[in-house]
Amino acid sequence: MTDAEWTQVRIALPTPGWLEGRGGQPEAYCHRAMLDAVRYLVDNGIKWRAMPADFPPWDRVYAFFRRWRDLGLVKQFHDRLRVKVRTWAGRDAEPSAGVIDSQSVKADAVVGADSRGFDGGKLINGRKRHVVVDTLGLLLGVVVTAADVGDRAAAEVLLAQVTDAHHLLELIWADGGYTGGLITFCLTALALVLAIIKRSDDQKGFAVLPKRWIVERFFAHLMRTRRLVRDFERRTSTAEAMIYWR
């Protein structure tokens, strides 16, 4: 990070427990170095043990990553930064609309059979990332499942989490894979309008569809991060944390 970036990031960091009298002790390494190390790993797709010597020891960086994953601190940190970006862009801090979609990716050999599957539509053996983004393309929520889990089944879980965290959310755009009972579920259980955007029947070739391009651009950004070009994580919670760190 540059000094200017660190100035903005520092105020969004979670407050350590020892500063609030909740026990523990100060970190042995600077948070700036830890954040840079995790971002380096995610961006370059290296193994934990291959952490360059310029960063803190790999086991300390992994312990930092694991603690933030298990306590939900990475999501809190991400959400604070998203609010700042929305405010800078002249938007309300909390979104009122979003876009949902899924992406199937191949899984590495370390991914167990209990969390991997075969997506018959995409012909991919691995996992599936279900995400909701706001109209700026900023992540609101993510759930990682086996690739054979249906979009509508995963969407019920994901949308329940997202609406619980973002109470002003009232409209979600989706593609044709989210039709059926999910629309009724969203309206009755979540007070959420699920708007389906489909291609025209007489449309040929590639076409940019309204709103859906926002989440497709988000997936494209994930594919520019080497750690996320396929799923290398043993646990789905780790895979979700990696997306937040992206």
N, C-alpha and C positions, 0 to 999 in steps of 0.2 A: 504494500500500500504506500501511496505517497503521503506526505505529512498532511496535506489537505484532506485526503480521504480518511486518514486516521482521526482527524479532528471531528469529522462527522460520525464515524463509526464508534468512537470511544463512548459517546454519550448514550448510545443505544445498547451497550453491553449490559447483561444482567448484573445486578449488584451481588458481590461475593457474600457468602453467609457470615464470614468472620467480621465483615464491616457492619452487619446488622445484629451482631450478638447471637448468631445462630450456630456458633461453633465453627470448627475447622481452623485452618491457618492460611496465611497468604500464599499465593501461587509462587512456585520456585522460578517460573519463567514468565516473561512479559506476555500479556494477552495479544499484543500486536504480533509478536513472533509466532505465537501459537496459531492465530488466525491465518497468517501468511503461509504457515506450514500446511495446514489442512487444505487451504485453497490451492496450493501448489500440487498436492497429491491428487485432488479432484480434477484439476485442469490437465495435468500431465499423465494421469493414469498409472502412476508408479505403485510399487508395493510399499507397505508400511516400513518394512526393513530397509528399503532403498532410499529413505529420507536423506537428502543431502546434508553434509556436515554443517552447512551454514545455519541450519535450523536446530531447535532443541532436539534431544535424543528421540528416536522414533517411538519408543515405548511411552514417553511422557506425552508426546503429541497424541498418540492413540488413546491414552487414558483421558486426556482432555476431550477428545472427540466422543469417546464412549460416555463420559459423564454428561456432556451436553445433549447427547442423543437420548439417554435414559431419563433425564430430568426434563426433557422438552425445552431445554434452553435454546437450542438452535432455532426452533420454530418461533420462540418469543423474540429472539434477536432478529430473525428474518422479518417478522411482522412489524417490528418497530421501524426497520429500514423501509419497508413498503409504505408505511404511513408517511414517512418523510418524503419519499419519492412522489407519492400522490399529491401531497401538499405543495411541493415544488412545481408540479405540473398544473396547479390550479384546480385540482379535484378535491372533493370531500375526502376526509381521512378514511371513512368507511365506504366501501363500494355498494352500489344498489343493483348492479348487474354483473354477470360473469358468463364464462363459456366453459363447457365441460367436454372432455374427449379422452381417449385412451391411446396408448402407444405400446405395441408389443415389441420386446427386444429379446435377442438370444441370451441365454444364461450360460455362465461359465460352469465348468465341471464341479466347482465347489458348492453350487446351489443344489440342495437336497431335493429329493422327489416330492417331499411334502409341500414344497412351495414353488414348484415348477409344473408346467403343463404345455399342451400343444394347442396353439391357436390355428384352427382349421382354415379360417378365412385368410390369414396372413402367411400360413405355412411356416410358423415360427415356434420352435421349442424353447420355452423360457418363461419369462415373466411379463406382466402387463402393468403399465403405469397409468393410473387413472388420476387425472388432474382437473382442477377448476382454477381458472385465471380470471382476473378482472379485465376490464376493457382496455387497459394499458398493456396487458400481457404479463402482469405480475402475479405470482403464485399465491393462491388463497388456500389450497389444500391439496394433498396427494395421498393416495393409497396404492400400495404395490401388492399385487396378487399373482397367483399362477396365471399363465397366459390363457388357460382354458376357462377362466371365470368370466361370465357374461358381463357386458357393460352395464346392463340395467341392474343386476344384482349388486355390483360394486358401487354403482351410482347411489343407491339407497343409503349405503353406509357413508360414502364420501359427502354427499349433500347434507346428510344429517349433521355431520361434523362441521361442515362449512357454515351452515345456517346457525348453528349453535354459537359459533365464534363471531359471526358477522350478522347482527340482528337486522341490519337495514337491507340485506340482500332480498330482492323480490322478483328478479328475472334471471333465468339461465337459458342461454342458447345452446342447442345441441344438434347433432346430426340424426339421420334416420334410425340409427341403432338404438336410440333411447325412447322409441315410441312405446305404445302399449300401456300397461298398468302403471308404469313409472310416472306418467303425466298426472294421473289421478292421485298417486301417492304423494307427489310433491305438493299438489294443491291442497289436499286434505290434511296431511300430516305435518307439512313444513311451511304452509302458506306461501308457496313458491310457484311462480309460473314457469313452466318448462316449454320454451318455444323451439319447435323443430324446424331446422332450415335444410331443405332438400334441393337437389339439382332439378332443373326443369326436365321433363320427360323428353323434350325435343332437343336438349342441349348436347352437343358433341364436343369431344376433346376436353382439354383442361380449362377450367374457369375458376376464378377467385370468388368464393361464396361469401356473402356478407357475414361478418362476425366470426365465422369459423376459421378464417385465415389467422386470427389472433392467436388461437391455441396451437395451430399448426406452426406458426412462427416460434412459439415457445418450445415445441418439440425439436425444431431445427436448431435452436440454441443449445438444447441438451446434447445433441449429436456433435456439437463442436467441442464438447468436453470429453476427453479421452476416457475418464473413469466411467462415463455414462453411455458409451457407444454400445455396450452390452452390460448385463448385470453380473458383477463379480462378487456380490455380497452374500454371505451365508444366511443372514437374517433380513427379512423384509423391512424391519425397522431401520436397519443400517442403510438399505437401499433408499428409503424415504429420506433419511437424514442427508445422504449424498446429494439428493435433488435440491434440498434446501440450501446446502452449502454451495451449489452451483451458482 
